[in-house]
Structure formats: C-alpha cells, structure tokens
C-alpha cells in the first residue's frame, strides 16, 4: 500500500508527524491535524472520489468496534 511507504518517508518530519495525510492516486493531496477537516477539504477540492486518509505516527492505534449482539427468542 502506498500509504505505508509514504508514512515511512514522513515519520520524523515535524510538519507531518502526528498529523493526518490524504492520498489520492498515489499522491499526497493534503495534510492536517484534524481528520474530518481534511476529509472535507479534499472532498471539496476533488469531489466524491475514493481517497485514503491515514495518520503519520510511530505507534499503531487499535480501534475496537463492538459488534451488535443478536438476541434469539425461543
């Protein structure tokens, strides 16, 4: 994935470390500290196209998403 190689390149760079970057067609098209603001900026500029937003950080964040429980009645 292109983001992983970009992340390695940007780690340690004070302008990008601990910030979000947006990638579109193997090119970085934006960066900033707020994920939602970056999403809105890239969408406004490029329209409704698929792109990737990832955070440039050394530590991997793990997000836990609980699945819904299914209650079965007998």
C-alpha positions in Angstrom: 0.0 0.0 0.0 1.4 3.4 -1.0 0.4 5.0 2.4 2.8 2.7 4.2 5.8 3.8 2.1 4.8 7.4 2.4 4.4 7.0 6.2 8.0 5.8 6.5 9.2 8.7 4.5 7.3 11.3 6.6 8.0 9.9 10.0 10.2 12.3 11.9 9.3 15.2 9.7 7.9 17.9 12.1 5.3 19.1 9.5 3.6 15.7 9.2 4.3 13.6 12.3 1.1 13.0 14.4 -1.0 14.5 11.6 -3.3 13.1 9.0 -2.5 12.9 5.3 -4.8 12.3 2.4 -3.7 10.1 -0.5 -5.3 10.1 -3.9 -4.0 8.1 -6.9 -0.6 7.5 -5.2 -0.1 11.2 -4.4 -0.4 13.1 -1.2 -3.1 15.7 -1.7 -3.5 17.2 1.8 -2.4 17.1 5.4 -3.6 18.4 8.7 -4.2 17.7 12.4 -8.0 17.2 12.1 -9.2 14.1 10.2 -12.7 15.4 9.5 -11.5 18.9 8.3 -9.0 17.1 6.0 -11.8 14.9 4.6 -14.0 18.0 3.9 -11.1 19.9 2.3 -10.1 17.0 -0.1 -13.8 16.3 -0.9 -14.4 20.0 -1.7 -11.4 20.1 -4.0 -11.6 16.7 -5.8 -15.3 15.8 -5.4 -16.8 12.5 -4.5 -13.8 10.2 -5.4 -12.3 7.5 -3.3 -9.2 8.5 -1.4 -7.3 7.4 1.8 -6.7 9.3 5.0 -4.1 7.9 7.4 -2.2 9.2 10.4 1.5 9.6 10.4 2.6 8.2 13.8 5.1 5.8 15.2 2.7 3.9 17.4 -0.1 1.8 15.9 -3.5 2.7 17.1 -6.0 0.0 17.5 -9.7 0.8 17.4 -12.1 -1.6 19.0 -15.5 -1.8 17.5 -18.0 -3.9 19.3 -20.3 -6.0 17.2 -24.0 -5.9 17.9 -25.5 -8.8 19.9 -28.2 -10.9 18.4 -30.9 -11.9 20.9 -32.7 -15.0 19.8 -36.0 -15.8 21.3 -37.1 -19.4 21.6 
